């Protein structure tokens, strides 16, 4: 999206005259600002303010809602499956191009853990974040109304797998939200809930450094969150999370945030890939050894020119991706003019992470911050990075209002099955998993295998 936006601005006159055309292929009509997903899950930000509508921002571009299933760069052809081709049952269509920008992002990296596909919940899309929020509140509703101690215990046990940004921030924000919500339940106390973070390595949040990572562990444990390092999830069959240290937790909530992998469309191209399945790129963000093909973001293995370590590549994060997009757009324009290309060079500024309301850690330009200052820096930084002034103003307004009024703790799980009540009224049967009576099935239905299939399409800024 950032690359198309910059090209749109620079080619404004050519786009109007018809000399140039920018085509953006995306499975969704919006770009998701993923760093705000934890806050959306906690109810601090409205879901519609976490996404940026492509047709509004890229008003001079041609937007195609669909997916690239294969790319033959030798013939300058992308094979697409769109909403229209599915309705028409015509299979796929071929789109020819002159310049290719391939930036499909990444998808969740799963492991062959028994029961994960049936019961796991992802955390990579706005739909998953809101579905998880609804799911957590529904588990509290179940625990409040059941007379079965085993069901109550399982409903109030929440297991998060993965100690990176997504896992830690999602757990911290949702625990904060659930702790607040518990005051409105007559028979649930905050200490009744079990929050468990499972991390296969010996530390969490490696991006903020070892010192701040250890502080984050102490902070989470002080909130009665069970942080288990050097531990893996071996199974979650039968809704029982079995860990490699021998612990067993009956649970209805297993959130999988254990890393990402390159998007499968990269393997369906004739472009060179590295050992991890990413596109081999030059410092100018061109695909190595290939003309008229460019890449950025998670899908691109770009050399880090600011590092003294030979062969080191830029980290696959938003900090690099957004900056790469600017250089990429300028280099495309320079190549069209026959001008020299610019190298992408950005020294890593540091990282910030939220640990819930008014709590956070940061390691920026060598300075270490924790608590409220780090949380404030986290919000200021991401507010400055979220696209468009419209979104910045709306997010700031929501943060301001949330500071003046109480949190919203309502669950809108029926949004996932909006026709269920009408179908029942019309004489049909309620869809499996629809309605609050079937809320517990979402961890294995919409939140699990169905959603994991949904992430097969390109996600994040800069679609194929």
N, C-alpha and C positions, 0 to 999 in steps of 0.2 A: 504494500500500500504506500509506504514512504517513497519507494523508488518511482512508482507511477505518479504520485503527487508532485514530485520534483520535476519529472519529465513533462507533466501537464503544464506546470508553470513556465518552464523554459521553452516549450513548443506551442505556446498559446496561439500564436498567429497561424502556424502551420496546421494545427488541429482544426481551426476555424475554416481555413481555406480547403481542407481536405488533402493537403500534401502528406500529412502524417496521420497515423491512427494508433492509439494505445488500447490494447485489449487485455483486460484483467480477467483471468479465469479463477473462480473461487467456489468452493462448495457452499459457502454461506454469503449472504449479501452484506456482511459486516466483517470488520477486523476486531479481534478480541484483544484488549490490553490485559494480558495474563497476570501481571503483578497485582492487579486489583481483585483477582478471583477470591482470595481468602477473605477480604473485606466484604465482598458481595455475599459470600457464604454466611458471614456473621451478621449480615443485615445492615452494615454501616454504609453501604453504597447500593443504590438501585441497580438491578441487573442491566437495565437498558443504558445505563451510563458507563458500563464497563466495555461496551462495544461501540464501534464507530461505523455508521452506515456508509458503505462504499459509494452508493449512487449519489449521496449528498456531497461527499468529499471529492470524489473523482467524477465530477459532473461532465467533464469533457472526454472521459474515457468510455469505451464500450465494455460493459460488465456482462460476463457470461457466468451464470450460476451452474456449476458443474465441476467435473474433475478431469484432469489429464490422466489417461490410463497408459499412454505410451508416447514417446517422443523420438522421432527419427530426424536427428539434426542434419544428417547428410542430405536429406531431402527437404529440410526446413519445414517439417510437418509435425503438428501435435495432434494426437488422437484424443478426442474429448467425448465424455458422456455427460450430457446436460439434462436438466429437468424436462426439456422439450423432447429430447430423443427417447427418454423413458416413457413419456406419455404417448408418443407416436410409435413406440416399439420399433424404432429404426436402428437400434444398436448404437453405434458411435458415429461421429462426424470428424473429418479431418480439417484442421485449421492451418493454413500456411502463414509463415511469418518471415521477417527479415532479421530481426534481432530477438533473441530469447533471454528472458530473465527467469531463472528457475530458483524459486525460494519457497518451497512448500512447507518449511519448518520441519518438525519432528512429530513422532507419535509415541505413545506410552510403550516403554520396554517392559514386557511381561516375561515371567519365567514359568516353566511347567510345574506350577505349584498346584497340587490337587485341590479342587474346589474353588480356585481363584476365578475362573471364568464364570462360574455360577453365582458366586457371592461377593466378588470384589467390586469396589466402586472406584472409578477413576477420578482424577481431579485436574483436567486439562482444558475443559471447555466451560463456558458460562452455564450451560445446561446442567453439567455435572455439579458445579458448585452450588447452584440453587437446589438441585435435587438432593444433594447431601445435607443442606440446611433443613429442608423439609423432612428428610429421613431422620435426622437427629432429634428434631422436635417431636416427631411421631413416636420415636422410641421412648421418649419421656412420657408421652401420653399413654403408651402401652404399659410402661412400668407403673404409672400412677393408678391405672384401673385394674391391673391383673391381681389375682389372689395367689398366683403361683410364684413362689420365691425364685424358682429356676428361670422362669421367663423374665421376671423383673431383673434378675442379675444379668442375664444375657442382653437385655434391652439397654441396660445402663453401662455396658462395657463397649468401649470404642477403641479399635486397634488401627493405628496408622503405620504403614510400612514405608520407610524411606526418610532419611534425615537431612534431605536437601531443603532448598527454599520452599518448595511446594508442600512437602510433608510437615515441616515444622510450623510454617505460617498458618496452614490450614488447621492443624491441630490446636495451635495456640489461640487462634481467633474463635474457633468453634467451642473450645473449652470455656473461653471467656464468655461467650454468648450463652452457653448452657448453664454456666454457674449463675449468671444473672437471671435466666429464665426459671431456675429452680425455686426462686423466692415466691413464684406464683403457683407452685404446686404444694398442696397441703401435706403431702406425704413423701416428698422427695427433697433431700438435702444435697448440697453440692458435694459433700464427702461420700454420698452414696454412689456416685459415678466413678467408673474406672477409665482412665485415659492412658493408653499404652502406645509408646513410640518405639518401633523396632528398626534398628539400623545395623546393617551388616558389617560396617567398618567400626573403627574405634572412636569416631567423633562425628558430630553433626555440624551442619553449616560450614563446611571447609572453606567457603569463599570469604568468610569474615575473619579467618585466621584461627589458630589454635587457642589463643587466650580467650577470645570472644566466644569461640565455640564451647569451651569449658564453662564459661559464665552462663551461656544459654542453657546448658545441661543443669547447672545448679538452680537457675531461675525456674525451669520447668519442674524440676523435682521438688522445689519449695512449694509449688502449687499442687502437690500430690499427684503429679503426672509421672507415670512409671516409664523412665527412659532406659531402654535395654540396648546397650552397645555390643558390638561383635556378636550379634544375634540375627538369625534369619527366620523367615516364616516358612515352615516346612509343609504345612497343610492348613486348609480352612474348610475341609469337608464336614458336612453335617453341622455347619455353623459353629465349629469349634476351632479356634486359632491355636495351632500347635507350633511352638517355637523350638528352635534348635537347642535351646538350653534346657529343654524338657518341660517348660511351662505350658499349661493348657488353659485357654480362656473361652468358655462358651460366649459367643458374641453374635450379634446381628449386624455388626458394622465392621467391615474390613476395607480400609481405604488404601489403595495402592498408588504410591507416588515414587516408586523406586527406579527413577531414571527414565530416559527417553532413548529412542533409536531413530536413524534416518528414515524419512518417508519412503514407502515402497516404490513410489513412482520413479525414484532415482535409478532403481535397478531395471526399470523398463525403458531406459534410454541407451543411446550409443555413445554416451559421454564417459570420460575416464573417472573412475571412483578410487578412493583410497581403501586401505584395509578395513576401515570401519563403515564403509558404504556411503561415505560423503563424497561430494564432487571435489576433485583436485583443482584448486584455483591458484592463480598467481596473486601477487600483492596488489595488482590492479583490479582484482575481482573478476577477471576473465577466467573461464574454464581453461585449464592448462592444455596447451597444444591445440586449441579449438578456436576458430574465428566466429564472431557474432553470437557467442554464448556466454552468459554472465550468471553469477550466483552470489548469494549473500545469506547471512543468518545461519541457522542450525544446519542447513543442508550443505554448507560450503566449508571446506578445509582451507582456511586462509592463513598464510604464514604471518606470524607476529613479528614485525620488524623492530618492535621496541624491546624485544627480549634478547638477553645475552645468551640464552640457551639455544643452541643450534637445533633447527627442526621444530621448534615450538610453534603451535598454531593458536589462533585467537579462540578464546573460550566461546562456546555456543550459548551466549546470553544476549539479553536485550540491549545491554550497554554497547556491545559491538555491533549488533544487527542494525540498530537505528543509525549509527554513524556510517556503517558500511553502505547503507542505502543512499546516502547523500553522495558519497564518492562514486558509487556505481552509476548513478544517474548522470553525473558529470562526465564520467569516462565514456558512457554510451554516446553522449553528445559530442565529446571530443573525437571519438572514433569516426563519427559521421562527417566531421569537418576535416579529418586527417590530421588532427592536432595530437601532441604527445599526451599519454595517459598519466594519471596521478596515482601514486602508491597509497594504499590505505595504511595509515599509521595512527595508532591510538594507545597510549600508555594506560594500563588498567588503573582506574581511579579508586577502586575499592568497592565495597558492598555494604548494603544496609538490609536489615531484616526485622520484621515486626514479630513480637511475641505476645500480641494481644493489645488491648486498649492501654495506651500510655506506657507500654513496655517494648523494648527493642534492643538490638545490638547493631553496631556499625564499626567498620574499619575503613576509613576514607582518607586517602593521601597520607597514610602512615599514622593517623590519629585514631585512637580507639574510644568509642563512646558506648554507653549502655544506659538502660532505663529510659526516662522521659526524653532526654536530648536525642538519643538514637531513634526513638519512635517518631519524634517530630521531624528529624532529618529524613526518615523514611517517607513520611507523608509529603514533605516539601519536594523531595527529589522526584517522586512518582507523579505528583501533581504537575511538575514542570515538564514531564515527559509524555503524559497522556496527550494524544493528538487532538487538535482543534480547540479554539478558545471556548466554544460552546460546551465541550465536555469538561474542560477545566472549571468553568463557572458552575456547572451543575454539581460536580463532585465537591467543590468547595462549599457550596450551599448546603449539600447534604451533611457534610462533616459539621458545619456550623449548627445546623438544626439538631443533629444527633447529640451535640454537646448541651443543648438547651432542654431537650425532651427525653423521655424514657425510650429504651430500645423497643423495636417491634419484634415480637416473638411468635407471630402467627405462622402456621404451616399451611402452605397452599399446595399440598401434594396432589390434589385433584386436577391441577393444571396439566399434569402429565397424561391424564386420560379425560380430556374435556367433554367427550361425547358419552361417557359412561352413564351418567344419570339419565340423559335423554334416551339412550338405547334401552335402559331398564324401564323407563316410562312407556316406551313404545312397544313393550312386550318382549324385548330381547333379554339376554342375560348379561349381567355385569362382567366386563372384561376382567380377566385374571390380573390381579395387581392393582385394579382401579379402586379408588375410594379409600377411605381411611381404614376400613375393616381389613383391607389387604395390604396395608402400608408396609408391613414387614417383608412382603415379597419383593419390594423394590430393590433391596440390596442384591437380589439375585437376578432381577429382571432389568428394568430400565437403568438402574444404577450399575449393573454389572455387565453381563455379556452383551446386552443390547447397546449399551453406551460404548463399550470397547470397540464394537463394530463401527460405531459412529465416528470414532477417531481415525478411521482409515483414510478419511479425506484430508486434504491439506488444511492445516490450521495455522493461525498466527499471521503476523504481518508479512506482506509480500508473497502472494500466492503464485502458483506456477503460471 
